[in-house]
């Protein structure tokens, strides 16, 4: 396929179907080419900034793929939490430098990945703490706070030393109590202290 045909195809898929991320197999089927021939074509398209490589075997329109789209394509069991989720909910002032993802899988591949959407860090947590998000990919505020405190304490750092929390009063007590019970007592007490002893 010519470069313009690729651009039209990718933009059409985004506009009509909302699809912005593709596997190498999907692209090979579209091109009607072998994987080897496609790899040469992808290198050319990347140089022309028609397509971007987001992870091993995952390509899409430059700038069209977000962390929320990329994370499940890399690990279907992962969800976004911690500092990134707290920032998404406007509960911390600092912009995160990494996207923290909790998963129940131990992967032999890299736990940290540099991608065009930022550095993704996959953290394997015990089954009691792991709680996939029912809707979307980003943990709700109460869960994100608990996960952030859990991870910070696991790394031996006080969470309030890393970020400035704001508007924590927006976290509702019923939402919090459902999540808090899954964490160790030290994490529960730390979260309660952050929230002013609710």
N, C-alpha and C positions, 0 to 999 in steps of 0.2 A: 504494500500500500504506500501511496505517496504521503508526504508529511501533512499536506492539507487535508487529505482524506482521514488520517488519524485524528487530526485536530477536530474536524467536524464530527467524527464518530464519538470521541470523548465528550465533547460539549453537548452533543445530542443526548447521550446516555445520562449526563448530569441533569440536563433540563427536563427530559421526559420521564426519567425513572429515578432520579436522585442517586444514581450509581456513580461513585467517584473513585473506587478502589478496585483493582483487578489483579488476579493471579496471573502468572506466566501462562498457564494452561488456557485461561479465558482469552488472553491476548493472542496466543498461537492459533486458537480456533477462529478468531475474528480475521486474522491475517491470512489464514489458510497456509501457514508455513510451519516448518519444523521448529523445534525449540532452538536449535543451533542458529538457524537463519533468523529467528526472532530476536535472539540475543544481539546479533549484529545490528538489526534494525532498531532495537531499543537503545543501544549505545548512540546511534545517530540521532534518534528522537530526543534523547536526554541532552545531547550537545545543543540541539536547537530549542531546548526548553519547552518542548511540546508535551513531554511526559516526565514525571519525576519518580525516582525509586524511593519508596517509603520504608521498606524493610526487605529482607531477603525474599525474593519472589513476589513482592507486592509493589504495584505501580499505579499511578493515577495522575490526574491533572495537577500541575504545580499549584500549590496553595489551596487546593480544594479539599484536602483530607485533614480532618481534625483528630485529636487524640481519641475522642469518643468513637470515631470510626476505625482507627488503626488498632487500638488495643484488642478488641475482640477478634480481629483478623489474625493477630499474632498469638493470642491465648484466649480461647473461648470461655475459660473459667475465670478470667481476671475482671476486676472492676476498679475504677479510678477512685482513690480516696486520699486521705491525709491532707497535706498542705495544698495541693492542687484543688481538691474538692472544697476545702475551706475557703480558698480564694474565689472559687466559682460562686460560692454562696455569700461572698462579701463578709466573711467572718474574721479575716486577717488582712493586714494592710500590705504585707510584703508579697511581691509577685514571685511565684515559685520558679525555681530553675530546673526542677525535674517534675515528671508526672509519676506519682507513686501509685502502683497497682498492687492490690492484694490478690493472691491466687492460692489455690489448694494444690497446685501442681509443682513438683520439683522438676525443673527443666535442665537437661544437660547443656542446653544452649545458654548463651549469655543472659544473665539476670539484668544487666544494664545494656540498653541499646540507644545509640545516638541516631535520631531520625530527624527528618525535616520539621516535624511537629514538636520537637524537643527531646530531651533525654527521658526515656521510659525506664523506670526501675520496677521490676517485678519482685515482690516479696512473698515468699511462701510462708503462710501462717498456719497455726494449728487449727483443726476443724472447729473448735469452739469459738474462735475469733472470726473465722472466715464466714462471711454472710453476703452472698451475691445480692446485688441490688435488683429488686423486682421490676423496676421501670427505669429504662435508660442505663447509662454506664457509670454515672457519677454518684457516689454515695450521698445520701441525704445529710443535712447538717449534723444531726446528733451522732450518726454513725461515723462521719468524717472526723469529728472531734475525738471520739473514743479511739478510733484507729490511729489518729495522729499522736495522741498521748501514749497509746500502747507502743507504737513504733519508736517514738522519742525515748521512752523509758528503756526499751529494749536496746537502744543504742547508747544508753547511759547519759542522756542529755535531758535537761528540763525543757519541756516544750515552750514555756513562756520566755526562755532565754533566746529562742530562735525566731519567734514571731511576736507581733503585737496583735493580740486578740481585740475584736470590737464587736459590739452588738450581740454578744453571746446570750443576752436575755431573750433573743428571738427563738432560741432552741426550747421547744415545749417540753415540759416535764414528762407527759405520757410518751412522747417519742424517745426521750432519753432513757427512761426506765426499761423500755423494751430492749435497748441495745446494751446498756450498762451491765446487765447481769451476765453477759458472755465473757467479760474481761476479768483478769485477776483483781483481787481486792485492792492492791496498791494503785492500779489504774483507776478503779472506781472512785477511790478517795481523792485522787489527783483531779479527776474530772469534776467531782463535786466541789473541790476547793476552787477550781477555775470558775465555776458557775456561781460561786458565792454561797455554797452550802445549802442548796435547795433540798 
